Amino acid sequence: MKFWQHLLSKLRDTQNVYVLTVIENIGSSPGRKGFKMLVAEDGFIFGSIGGGVMEFSLVEETKKMLQDGDLKIFLKKQIHQGHKQDGSGMICSGEQTVVFHPLDTNHVSVIEGVLDCLQANAKGTLTLTPRSINFSNEQQEDKFEYKITSSQDWFYKEYIGFRSTLYIVGGGHVSVAVSELFVTLGFHVVVFDNREHLNTIELNTSAHQKLIIDFNEIADYISEGSESYVAIMTNKYTYDKLVLSKLIRNNYSYIGVLGSTAKLETMWEVLQKEGITTSQLNKIHAPIGLAIKSQTPNEIAVSIAAQVIKIKNMNQ
């Protein structure tokens, strides 16, 4: 979301901006479909299209076009196999095609549409062509659609919106660190707690939503489905157990519970006595996260993120 926020800020500041987008990648290209970078008239740069000497060269070219006022839409193929025609100077092999799109104040409404979509956790489609950049509320199944016939005959469509949502039950210090990390990973992040005026909830400026609820009603707030991930980390054992008992029979891609092995063993025993089956409990990731001996909130966040990413990518 920060990319679009920076872009909108520059456009509202009446600056000309180039948006560079990778619309095709082949092999081990460092840039992947959807990678974006903005280069503004004042020299501000944000994002990446793969890094290295290739990116530096394209950014310098873009800066010159902005200075010269030579603003046009075009695409450029980069072949990462040394010095050859269309060569990027990199030797990692693979290819990528980058579209250069100049934007100005006339495009403010388009970028506002993208940001409104993301902030509302809605879905839409960004479309790039040799003549325009547009955003619509049309929804497409695939993350990307594109076709390149020639330098003047191509299109690129990108799904806009959060495909995956992380629901964090508990608003403490670990929740803040987890929120910050998962937002950078492209998740929609929702935090729940049952305590009013909690300092760490107020300090959490990363989460897209923060809700104070009754944990007895937690299932009403979490959508079932393959794009839902749940991390339980309340401030009490009794709340962890309550939340898990309300969610364990529902369909989510991931449920993890923060806590010591001893605490969780006790919880498992109690839940089994209450009718929860061993097969249901075996689906829960507890203790939450990969076992990397994490101790600080930031380290715990990394361990959770690694585990969730592994599950998400294996299911794609």
Contacts in CASP RR format, 6 or more apart in sequence:
PFRMAT RR
TARGET T0000
AUTHOR 0000-0000-0000
METHOD contacts of the structure
MODEL  1
MKFWQHLLSKLRDTQNVYVLTVIENIGSSPGRKGFKMLVAEDGFIFGSIG
GGVMEFSLVEETKKMLQDGDLKIFLKKQIHQGHKQDGSGMICSGEQTVVF
HPLDTNHVSVIEGVLDCLQANAKGTLTLTPRSINFSNEQQEDKFEYKITS
SQDWFYKEYIGFRSTLYIVGGGHVSVAVSELFVTLGFHVVVFDNREHLNT
IELNTSAHQKLIIDFNEIADYISEGSESYVAIMTNKYTYDKLVLSKLIRN
NYSYIGVLGSTAKLETMWEVLQKEGITTSQLNKIHAPIGLAIKSQTPNEI
AVSIAAQVIKIKNMNQ
1 115 0 8 1.000
1 118 0 8 1.000
1 119 0 8 1.000
1 183 0 8 1.000
2 46 0 8 1.000
3 36 0 8 1.000
3 38 0 8 1.000
3 46 0 8 1.000
3 47 0 8 1.000
4 111 0 8 1.000
4 114 0 8 1.000
4 115 0 8 1.000
4 118 0 8 1.000
5 115 0 8 1.000
6 38 0 8 1.000
6 44 0 8 1.000
6 46 0 8 1.000
7 17 0 8 1.000
7 19 0 8 1.000
7 38 0 8 1.000
7 46 0 8 1.000
7 103 0 8 1.000
7 111 0 8 1.000
8 108 0 8 1.000
8 111 0 8 1.000
8 112 0 8 1.000
8 115 0 8 1.000
10 17 0 8 1.000
10 38 0 8 1.000
10 40 0 8 1.000
10 41 0 8 1.000
10 42 0 8 1.000
10 44 0 8 1.000
11 17 0 8 1.000
11 103 0 8 1.000
11 104 0 8 1.000
11 105 0 8 1.000
11 107 0 8 1.000
11 108 0 8 1.000
11 111 0 8 1.000
12 105 0 8 1.000
12 108 0 8 1.000
14 104 0 8 1.000
14 105 0 8 1.000
15 40 0 8 1.000
15 41 0 8 1.000
15 42 0 8 1.000
15 104 0 8 1.000
16 40 0 8 1.000
16 41 0 8 1.000
16 66 0 8 1.000
16 69 0 8 1.000
16 71 0 8 1.000
16 102 0 8 1.000
16 103 0 8 1.000
16 104 0 8 1.000
17 38 0 8 1.000
17 39 0 8 1.000
17 40 0 8 1.000
17 41 0 8 1.000
17 102 0 8 1.000
17 103 0 8 1.000
17 104 0 8 1.000
18 38 0 8 1.000
18 39 0 8 1.000
18 62 0 8 1.000
18 65 0 8 1.000
18 66 0 8 1.000
18 71 0 8 1.000
18 100 0 8 1.000
18 101 0 8 1.000
18 102 0 8 1.000
18 103 0 8 1.000
19 36 0 8 1.000
19 37 0 8 1.000
19 38 0 8 1.000
19 100 0 8 1.000
19 101 0 8 1.000
19 103 0 8 1.000
19 133 0 8 1.000
20 36 0 8 1.000
20 37 0 8 1.000
20 38 0 8 1.000
20 39 0 8 1.000
20 49 0 8 1.000
20 58 0 8 1.000
20 62 0 8 1.000
20 98 0 8 1.000
20 99 0 8 1.000
20 100 0 8 1.000
20 101 0 8 1.000
21 34 0 8 1.000
21 35 0 8 1.000
21 36 0 8 1.000
21 49 0 8 1.000
21 98 0 8 1.000
21 99 0 8 1.000
21 101 0 8 1.000
21 128 0 8 1.000
21 156 0 8 1.000
22 31 0 8 1.000
22 32 0 8 1.000
22 33 0 8 1.000
22 34 0 8 1.000
22 35 0 8 1.000
22 36 0 8 1.000
22 49 0 8 1.000
22 50 0 8 1.000
22 96 0 8 1.000
22 97 0 8 1.000
22 98 0 8 1.000
23 33 0 8 1.000
23 34 0 8 1.000
23 75 0 8 1.000
23 97 0 8 1.000
23 98 0 8 1.000
23 99 0 8 1.000
23 128 0 8 1.000
23 144 0 8 1.000
23 146 0 8 1.000
23 148 0 8 1.000
23 154 0 8 1.000
23 156 0 8 1.000
24 33 0 8 1.000
24 95 0 8 1.000
24 96 0 8 1.000
24 97 0 8 1.000
24 146 0 8 1.000
24 148 0 8 1.000
25 31 0 8 1.000
25 32 0 8 1.000
25 33 0 8 1.000
25 94 0 8 1.000
25 95 0 8 1.000
25 96 0 8 1.000
25 97 0 8 1.000
26 94 0 8 1.000
26 95 0 8 1.000
26 96 0 8 1.000
27 93 0 8 1.000
27 94 0 8 1.000
27 95 0 8 1.000
28 80 0 8 1.000
28 92 0 8 1.000
28 93 0 8 1.000
28 94 0 8 1.000
29 50 0 8 1.000
29 78 0 8 1.000
29 80 0 8 1.000
29 92 0 8 1.000
29 94 0 8 1.000
29 95 0 8 1.000
29 96 0 8 1.000
30 50 0 8 1.000
30 51 0 8 1.000
30 52 0 8 1.000
30 54 0 8 1.000
30 80 0 8 1.000
30 90 0 8 1.000
30 92 0 8 1.000
30 96 0 8 1.000
31 48 0 8 1.000
31 49 0 8 1.000
31 50 0 8 1.000
31 51 0 8 1.000
31 96 0 8 1.000
32 96 0 8 1.000
33 143 0 8 1.000
33 144 0 8 1.000
33 146 0 8 1.000
34 144 0 8 1.000
34 158 0 8 1.000
35 47 0 8 1.000
35 48 0 8 1.000
35 49 0 8 1.000
35 50 0 8 1.000
36 47 0 8 1.000
36 49 0 8 1.000
37 45 0 8 1.000
37 46 0 8 1.000
37 47 0 8 1.000
37 48 0 8 1.000
37 49 0 8 1.000
37 55 0 8 1.000
37 59 0 8 1.000
38 44 0 8 1.000
38 45 0 8 1.000
38 46 0 8 1.000
38 47 0 8 1.000
39 45 0 8 1.000
39 59 0 8 1.000
39 62 0 8 1.000
39 63 0 8 1.000
39 66 0 8 1.000
40 66 0 8 1.000
41 66 0 8 1.000
43 63 0 8 1.000
43 66 0 8 1.000
45 59 0 8 1.000
48 55 0 8 1.000
49 55 0 8 1.000
49 58 0 8 1.000
49 96 0 8 1.000
49 98 0 8 1.000
50 96 0 8 1.000
52 90 0 8 1.000
53 88 0 8 1.000
53 89 0 8 1.000
53 90 0 8 1.000
54 78 0 8 1.000
54 80 0 8 1.000
54 88 0 8 1.000
54 89 0 8 1.000
54 90 0 8 1.000
57 88 0 8 1.000
57 89 0 8 1.000
58 76 0 8 1.000
58 78 0 8 1.000
58 98 0 8 1.000
62 100 0 8 1.000
65 71 0 8 1.000
65 100 0 8 1.000
65 102 0 8 1.000
71 102 0 8 1.000
72 100 0 8 1.000
72 102 0 8 1.000
73 99 0 8 1.000
73 100 0 8 1.000
73 101 0 8 1.000
73 102 0 8 1.000
73 130 0 8 1.000
73 131 0 8 1.000
74 99 0 8 1.000
74 100 0 8 1.000
74 130 0 8 1.000
74 151 0 8 1.000
75 97 0 8 1.000
75 98 0 8 1.000
75 99 0 8 1.000
75 100 0 8 1.000
75 148 0 8 1.000
75 151 0 8 1.000
75 154 0 8 1.000
76 86 0 8 1.000
76 97 0 8 1.000
76 98 0 8 1.000
76 100 0 8 1.000
77 86 0 8 1.000
77 95 0 8 1.000
77 96 0 8 1.000
77 97 0 8 1.000
77 98 0 8 1.000
78 86 0 8 1.000
78 87 0 8 1.000
78 88 0 8 1.000
78 95 0 8 1.000
78 96 0 8 1.000
78 97 0 8 1.000
78 98 0 8 1.000
79 85 0 8 1.000
79 86 0 8 1.000
79 87 0 8 1.000
79 88 0 8 1.000
79 94 0 8 1.000
79 95 0 8 1.000
80 87 0 8 1.000
80 88 0 8 1.000
80 89 0 8 1.000
80 90 0 8 1.000
80 91 0 8 1.000
80 92 0 8 1.000
80 93 0 8 1.000
80 94 0 8 1.000
80 95 0 8 1.000
80 96 0 8 1.000
81 87 0 8 1.000
81 91 0 8 1.000
81 93 0 8 1.000
81 94 0 8 1.000
82 88 0 8 1.000
82 89 0 8 1.000
82 90 0 8 1.000
82 91 0 8 1.000
83 89 0 8 1.000
97 148 0 8 1.000
99 128 0 8 1.000
99 156 0 8 1.000
101 128 0 8 1.000
101 133 0 8 1.000
103 111 0 8 1.000
103 133 0 8 1.000
107 133 0 8 1.000
110 133 0 8 1.000
110 134 0 8 1.000
110 135 0 8 1.000
111 135 0 8 1.000
113 135 0 8 1.000
114 126 0 8 1.000
114 135 0 8 1.000
114 160 0 8 1.000
116 122 0 8 1.000
117 123 0 8 1.000
117 124 0 8 1.000
117 135 0 8 1.000
117 137 0 8 1.000
117 160 0 8 1.000
117 161 0 8 1.000
118 160 0 8 1.000
118 161 0 8 1.000
118 162 0 8 1.000
119 208 0 8 1.000
121 161 0 8 1.000
121 162 0 8 1.000
121 165 0 8 1.000
121 188 0 8 1.000
121 208 0 8 1.000
122 137 0 8 1.000
122 161 0 8 1.000
123 137 0 8 1.000
123 139 0 8 1.000
123 159 0 8 1.000
123 160 0 8 1.000
123 161 0 8 1.000
124 135 0 8 1.000
124 136 0 8 1.000
124 137 0 8 1.000
124 138 0 8 1.000
124 139 0 8 1.000
124 140 0 8 1.000
124 159 0 8 1.000
124 160 0 8 1.000
124 161 0 8 1.000
125 135 0 8 1.000
125 136 0 8 1.000
125 137 0 8 1.000
125 138 0 8 1.000
125 139 0 8 1.000
125 140 0 8 1.000
125 157 0 8 1.000
125 158 0 8 1.000
125 159 0 8 1.000
125 160 0 8 1.000
126 133 0 8 1.000
126 134 0 8 1.000
126 135 0 8 1.000
126 157 0 8 1.000
126 158 0 8 1.000
126 160 0 8 1.000
127 133 0 8 1.000
127 134 0 8 1.000
127 135 0 8 1.000
127 136 0 8 1.000
127 155 0 8 1.000
127 156 0 8 1.000
127 157 0 8 1.000
127 158 0 8 1.000
128 155 0 8 1.000
128 156 0 8 1.000
128 157 0 8 1.000
128 158 0 8 1.000
129 154 0 8 1.000
129 155 0 8 1.000
129 156 0 8 1.000
130 151 0 8 1.000
130 152 0 8 1.000
130 153 0 8 1.000
130 154 0 8 1.000
135 160 0 8 1.000
139 159 0 8 1.000
140 157 0 8 1.000
140 159 0 8 1.000
142 159 0 8 1.000
143 158 0 8 1.000
143 159 0 8 1.000
143 163 0 8 1.000
144 156 0 8 1.000
144 157 0 8 1.000
144 158 0 8 1.000
144 159 0 8 1.000
145 155 0 8 1.000
145 156 0 8 1.000
145 157 0 8 1.000
146 154 0 8 1.000
146 155 0 8 1.000
146 156 0 8 1.000
146 157 0 8 1.000
147 154 0 8 1.000
147 155 0 8 1.000
148 154 0 8 1.000
162 186 0 8 1.000
162 187 0 8 1.000
162 188 0 8 1.000
163 227 0 8 1.000
164 186 0 8 1.000
164 187 0 8 1.000
164 188 0 8 1.000
164 227 0 8 1.000
164 228 0 8 1.000
164 229 0 8 1.000
164 312 0 8 1.000
165 187 0 8 1.000
165 188 0 8 1.000
165 189 0 8 1.000
165 190 0 8 1.000
165 223 0 8 1.000
165 227 0 8 1.000
165 228 0 8 1.000
165 229 0 8 1.000
166 178 0 8 1.000
166 182 0 8 1.000
166 187 0 8 1.000
166 188 0 8 1.000
166 189 0 8 1.000
166 190 0 8 1.000
166 229 0 8 1.000
166 230 0 8 1.000
166 231 0 8 1.000
166 308 0 8 1.000
167 190 0 8 1.000
167 192 0 8 1.000
167 221 0 8 1.000
167 222 0 8 1.000
167 228 0 8 1.000
167 229 0 8 1.000
167 230 0 8 1.000
167 231 0 8 1.000
168 175 0 8 1.000
168 178 0 8 1.000
168 179 0 8 1.000
168 189 0 8 1.000
168 190 0 8 1.000
168 191 0 8 1.000
168 192 0 8 1.000
168 207 0 8 1.000
168 231 0 8 1.000
168 233 0 8 1.000
169 192 0 8 1.000
169 193 0 8 1.000
169 215 0 8 1.000
169 218 0 8 1.000
169 230 0 8 1.000
169 231 0 8 1.000
169 232 0 8 1.000
169 233 0 8 1.000
169 234 0 8 1.000
169 243 0 8 1.000
170 191 0 8 1.000
170 192 0 8 1.000
170 193 0 8 1.000
170 232 0 8 1.000
170 233 0 8 1.000
170 234 0 8 1.000
170 235 0 8 1.000
171 191 0 8 1.000
171 192 0 8 1.000
171 193 0 8 1.000
171 198 0 8 1.000
171 200 0 8 1.000
171 201 0 8 1.000
171 204 0 8 1.000
171 233 0 8 1.000
172 193 0 8 1.000
172 198 0 8 1.000
172 200 0 8 1.000
172 201 0 8 1.000
172 233 0 8 1.000
172 235 0 8 1.000
173 200 0 8 1.000
173 297 0 8 1.000
174 233 0 8 1.000
174 258 0 8 1.000
174 297 0 8 1.000
174 300 0 8 1.000
174 301 0 8 1.000
175 191 0 8 1.000
175 200 0 8 1.000
175 204 0 8 1.000
175 233 0 8 1.000
176 200 0 8 1.000
176 203 0 8 1.000
176 204 0 8 1.000
176 206 0 8 1.000
176 297 0 8 1.000
177 296 0 8 1.000
177 297 0 8 1.000
177 298 0 8 1.000
177 300 0 8 1.000
177 301 0 8 1.000
178 231 0 8 1.000
178 233 0 8 1.000
178 297 0 8 1.000
178 300 0 8 1.000
178 301 0 8 1.000
178 304 0 8 1.000
178 305 0 8 1.000
179 189 0 8 1.000
179 191 0 8 1.000
179 204 0 8 1.000
179 206 0 8 1.000
179 207 0 8 1.000
180 206 0 8 1.000
180 301 0 8 1.000
181 298 0 8 1.000
181 301 0 8 1.000
181 302 0 8 1.000
181 305 0 8 1.000
182 189 0 8 1.000
182 301 0 8 1.000
182 305 0 8 1.000
182 308 0 8 1.000
183 189 0 8 1.000
183 206 0 8 1.000
183 207 0 8 1.000
183 208 0 8 1.000
185 305 0 8 1.000
185 309 0 8 1.000
187 229 0 8 1.000
188 208 0 8 1.000
189 206 0 8 1.000
189 207 0 8 1.000
189 208 0 8 1.000
189 209 0 8 1.000
190 207 0 8 1.000
190 208 0 8 1.000
190 209 0 8 1.000
190 210 0 8 1.000
190 211 0 8 1.000
190 221 0 8 1.000
191 201 0 8 1.000
191 204 0 8 1.000
191 207 0 8 1.000
191 209 0 8 1.000
191 210 0 8 1.000
191 211 0 8 1.000
192 211 0 8 1.000
192 212 0 8 1.000
192 213 0 8 1.000
192 215 0 8 1.000
192 218 0 8 1.000
192 221 0 8 1.000
193 201 0 8 1.000
193 210 0 8 1.000
193 211 0 8 1.000
193 212 0 8 1.000
193 213 0 8 1.000
193 234 0 8 1.000
194 212 0 8 1.000
194 213 0 8 1.000
194 214 0 8 1.000
194 215 0 8 1.000
194 234 0 8 1.000
194 239 0 8 1.000
195 201 0 8 1.000
195 212 0 8 1.000
195 235 0 8 1.000
196 212 0 8 1.000
201 210 0 8 1.000
201 212 0 8 1.000
204 210 0 8 1.000
211 221 0 8 1.000
213 221 0 8 1.000
215 234 0 8 1.000
215 239 0 8 1.000
215 242 0 8 1.000
215 243 0 8 1.000
215 246 0 8 1.000
216 242 0 8 1.000
216 246 0 8 1.000
218 243 0 8 1.000
218 246 0 8 1.000
218 247 0 8 1.000
219 246 0 8 1.000
219 247 0 8 1.000
219 250 0 8 1.000
222 228 0 8 1.000
222 230 0 8 1.000
222 247 0 8 1.000
222 250 0 8 1.000
222 252 0 8 1.000
224 250 0 8 1.000
224 251 0 8 1.000
224 252 0 8 1.000
225 251 0 8 1.000
225 252 0 8 1.000
225 253 0 8 1.000
226 251 0 8 1.000
226 253 0 8 1.000
226 315 0 8 1.000
227 253 0 8 1.000
228 252 0 8 1.000
228 253 0 8 1.000
229 252 0 8 1.000
229 253 0 8 1.000
229 254 0 8 1.000
229 308 0 8 1.000
229 311 0 8 1.000
229 312 0 8 1.000
230 247 0 8 1.000
230 252 0 8 1.000
230 254 0 8 1.000
230 255 0 8 1.000
230 256 0 8 1.000
231 256 0 8 1.000
231 258 0 8 1.000
231 288 0 8 1.000
231 304 0 8 1.000
232 240 0 8 1.000
232 243 0 8 1.000
232 244 0 8 1.000
232 247 0 8 1.000
232 255 0 8 1.000
232 256 0 8 1.000
232 257 0 8 1.000
232 258 0 8 1.000
232 288 0 8 1.000
233 240 0 8 1.000
233 257 0 8 1.000
233 258 0 8 1.000
233 259 0 8 1.000
233 288 0 8 1.000
234 240 0 8 1.000
234 243 0 8 1.000
237 263 0 8 1.000
237 266 0 8 1.000
237 267 0 8 1.000
240 257 0 8 1.000
240 258 0 8 1.000
240 259 0 8 1.000
240 267 0 8 1.000
241 267 0 8 1.000
241 270 0 8 1.000
241 271 0 8 1.000
244 255 0 8 1.000
244 257 0 8 1.000
244 267 0 8 1.000
244 271 0 8 1.000
244 284 0 8 1.000
245 271 0 8 1.000
245 274 0 8 1.000
245 276 0 8 1.000
247 255 0 8 1.000
248 255 0 8 1.000
248 271 0 8 1.000
248 276 0 8 1.000
248 280 0 8 1.000
248 281 0 8 1.000
248 283 0 8 1.000
248 284 0 8 1.000
249 280 0 8 1.000
253 311 0 8 1.000
253 312 0 8 1.000
253 315 0 8 1.000
254 285 0 8 1.000
254 307 0 8 1.000
254 308 0 8 1.000
254 311 0 8 1.000
254 312 0 8 1.000
255 283 0 8 1.000
255 284 0 8 1.000
255 285 0 8 1.000
256 284 0 8 1.000
256 285 0 8 1.000
256 286 0 8 1.000
256 288 0 8 1.000
256 289 0 8 1.000
256 304 0 8 1.000
257 264 0 8 1.000
257 267 0 8 1.000
257 284 0 8 1.000
257 285 0 8 1.000
257 286 0 8 1.000
257 287 0 8 1.000
257 288 0 8 1.000
258 287 0 8 1.000
258 288 0 8 1.000
258 300 0 8 1.000
259 286 0 8 1.000
259 287 0 8 1.000
259 288 0 8 1.000
260 287 0 8 1.000
261 287 0 8 1.000
264 286 0 8 1.000
264 287 0 8 1.000
268 281 0 8 1.000
271 281 0 8 1.000
272 278 0 8 1.000
272 281 0 8 1.000
285 307 0 8 1.000
288 300 0 8 1.000
288 303 0 8 1.000
288 304 0 8 1.000
288 307 0 8 1.000
289 300 0 8 1.000
289 303 0 8 1.000
289 304 0 8 1.000
289 306 0 8 1.000
289 307 0 8 1.000
290 303 0 8 1.000
290 306 0 8 1.000
290 307 0 8 1.000
290 310 0 8 1.000
291 303 0 8 1.000
292 299 0 8 1.000
292 302 0 8 1.000
292 303 0 8 1.000
292 306 0 8 1.000
294 300 0 8 1.000
294 302 0 8 1.000
294 303 0 8 1.000
END
